[in-house]
Amino acid sequence: MKRIAVWAIIPMLMLGATGCTLKATIKQTTDTTSNVTGTTSGRTWFNEDGLLNPEHKLIAFATFNQANVEQDLARGQGEYVTSLGTLMGLPKDRQAAFHTKAQGAFQTLMTSDQQARLQQLRMLAH
């Protein structure tokens, strides 16, 4: 019985003897990650609450859902193309016209890079 207690206490003592190094290591890691993402991207994508900044939502959505967005653009309808319109600030009454324009420009949209594609979609929305 004493042997079990000793083997349970020794690891606890070892952890206690190290002080706050685990906490410090975690803080250093998260600080480094924050510094890297803040400095390498050239801009901050997330606010202090960890939420994506509004100006980057369209890029993130289109990039993450690229295959689904392309399918909806080709059909001229669907939840992904509707979400694109919403992220661009289109009111509901202009969504149908946007879908039609986007479908008509599908070939052009698919031949351009991601940034150019988003710029073209923004032009179609207006």
C-alpha positions in Angstrom: 0.0 0.0 0.0 2.8 2.4 0.8 4.5 1.5 -2.4 1.5 2.7 -4.4 1.3 5.9 -2.5 5.0 6.6 -3.1 4.7 5.9 -6.8 1.7 8.3 -7.0 3.4 11.0 -5.1 6.7 11.0 -6.9 5.3 12.1 -10.3 3.3 14.8 -8.5 6.5 16.0 -6.9 8.3 16.0 -10.2 5.6 18.1 -11.8 5.5 20.5 -8.8 9.3 20.8 -8.9 9.2 22.1 -12.5 7.3 25.1 -11.5 5.3 26.8 -14.2 7.3 25.7 -17.1 4.3 24.0 -18.7 2.3 27.2 -18.5 5.2 29.3 -19.7 5.8 26.9 -22.7 2.1 27.1 -23.7 2.2 30.8 -23.5 5.4 31.0 -25.5 3.9 28.8 -28.2 0.7 30.7 -28.5 2.5 34.0 -28.5 4.9 32.8 -31.2 2.0 31.5 -33.3 0.2 34.9 -33.0 3.3 36.7 -33.9 4.0 34.5 -37.0 0.4 34.8 -38.3 0.3 38.5 -37.6 3.6 39.3 -39.3 3.8 36.8 -42.2 0.4 37.5 -43.6 1.0 41.2 -44.0 -2.4 41.8 -42.4 -4.3 40.5 -39.5 -7.1 38.2 -40.5 -8.5 37.7 -37.0 -9.7 40.2 -34.4 -8.8 40.0 -30.7 -11.8 37.7 -30.0 -10.4 35.2 -32.5 -13.1 35.8 -35.1 -12.4 36.4 -38.8 -12.4 40.1 -39.7 -15.3 41.0 -42.0 -13.1 42.1 -44.9 -11.6 38.5 -45.1 -14.7 36.5 -44.8 -15.4 36.4 -48.5 -11.8 35.2 -49.3 -11.9 32.6 -46.6 -15.3 31.3 -47.6 -14.5 31.1 -51.3 -11.2 29.4 -50.7 -12.4 26.9 -48.2 -15.5 26.0 -50.3 -14.0 26.3 -53.7 -15.4 23.1 -55.3 -18.9 23.7 -54.0 -18.8 27.4 -55.0 -17.7 26.4 -58.6 -20.6 23.9 -58.8 -23.2 26.4 -57.7 -21.8 29.1 -60.1 -22.0 26.6 -63.0 -25.7 25.9 -62.1 -26.5 29.5 -61.4 -28.1 28.6 -58.1 -27.4 27.0 -54.7 -26.5 27.8 -51.1 -22.8 28.5 -51.8 -23.4 31.2 -54.5 -26.2 32.7 -52.3 -23.7 32.8 -49.4 -21.2 34.6 -51.7 -23.8 37.2 -52.5 -24.7 37.6 -48.8 -21.0 38.0 -47.9 -20.7 40.7 -50.5 -23.7 42.5 -49.0 -26.3 41.8 -51.6 -29.9 42.2 -50.5 -32.2 39.2 -51.0 -34.0 40.9 -53.9 -30.8 41.1 -55.9 -29.6 37.6 -55.3 -31.4 36.0 -58.4 -29.9 38.6 -60.8 -26.5 37.9 -59.2 -26.9 34.2 -59.7 -27.8 34.6 -63.4 -24.9 37.0 -64.0 -22.4 34.7 -62.2 -23.6 31.7 -64.2 -23.2 33.7 -67.5 -19.6 34.6 -66.5 -18.7 31.1 -65.3 -16.1 30.4 -68.0 -14.4 33.7 -67.3 -14.5 33.2 -63.6 -12.9 29.8 -63.7 -10.0 30.9 -65.8 -8.8 33.6 -63.4 -6.9 33.2 -60.1 -8.7 33.4 -56.8 -8.2 37.1 -56.2 -9.2 38.1 -59.7 -12.2 35.8 -59.5 -13.4 37.5 -56.3 -12.9 40.9 -57.9 -15.0 39.8 -60.9 -17.8 38.5 -58.6 -17.8 41.8 -56.8 -18.2 43.6 -60.1 -21.1 41.2 -61.1 -22.8 42.0 -57.8 -23.1 45.7 -58.6 
